[in-house]
Amino acid sequence: MKSAQSRIKSISNAKYGYLFIIPFVVVYLIFHLYPTIYTMVLGFTDCKGLNNTNWHLLKGNIFTNFQQILQNKSFQTSVKNTIVIWIMNFIPQISLAMLLTAWFTARRITVKGQGIFKVIFYMPNIITAATIAILFHALFSYPTGPVNDLLQRLNLRDGSYNFFISKPASKLIVAFIQFWTWYGYTMIILISGVLGISPDIYEAADIDGANGVQIFFKITIPNLKTILLYTLVTSLIGGLNMFDIPKLYLNGGPDNSTKTASVFIYEQAFSGKYLYNRASAASMLMFIVIAICSAILFYLMRDKDAAALAKLKKQERKAAAKRASTQTWR
């Protein structure tokens, strides 16, 4: 009797949960799902020009916009730049974040003032992109600027170096800004993952005589696989959507060396061209690239033991079903 009453009570209270999620659902439908579907549709249309509402679906080959984008040299360059800049910033970012995580979570070392260090390392992540772009533009300014003055004082250069016209220097600066902005965030995520690992595992390792390096590589990293996958996927999504720093720092220059895919899409849609159909097609192509890369990461970092166990259970269920059908037929 009590179980029936509790079941009725739980059912009656469930409606309040649905009421609470209504605002999220409405906001998601209006500001996320609808724009996404609208963007997908525009990729198959002839929509061009500002305030153009008289657009139609393409006749004949509806993939014309996608083909033109794929053949666009500027788009190909922007995708290459996006991948190169992301790799250049993510490798040192995850390396430093892992190093700091090992430092802050070491059981045999007590770091004094951890909270202050964590705040300092995380601080760049809360600074707006416009502020960071202005800051670094001033630091590397030509002919006079803090970096050029420092190089001359250290006798590393006789004269000023124009970082703004150097393609390698511009890419390195953009990659460094991305690294400097996000390594603290990645560190916090990894630290939270380490704190979620059972202390009993570390105590057992201490009893067995494992040193700090062995504990980190044999216990910490394997137990952080899910957190590392989250970090990789989110960094991949953010890196391939990189827009604010390349746009605000040098507007994709010099000579398109820092133009990313998102900057290219912005230029197609809003920088005087108003080619909304091409911009939508490029957006969907980048969506497909991100989805494929994310799927590859999920596959490479899957739990092989769990996958093998699931496969074995599936085979056992099939064998049991086959035996049952055979017995029924007999």
Secondary structure, DSSP 8 states (H G I E B T S, - for coil): -HHHHHHHHHHHHHHHHHHHHHHHHHHHIIIIIHHHHHHHHHTTB---STT-----B-SS-TTHHHHHHHT-HHHHHHHHHHHHHHHHHHHHHHHHHHHHHHHHT-SS---TTHHHHHHHHHGGGGS-HHHHHHHHHHHT-SSS-HHHHHHHHTTS-SS---GGG-HHHHHHHHHHHHHHHHHHHHHHHHHHHHHTS-HHHHHHHHHTT--HHHHIIIIIHHHTHHHHHHHHHHHHHHHHT--HHHHHHHTT-STTTT--HHHHHHHHHHSS---HHHHHHHHHHHHHHHHHHHHHHHHHTS-HHHHHHHHHHHHHHHHHHHHHHHHHH-
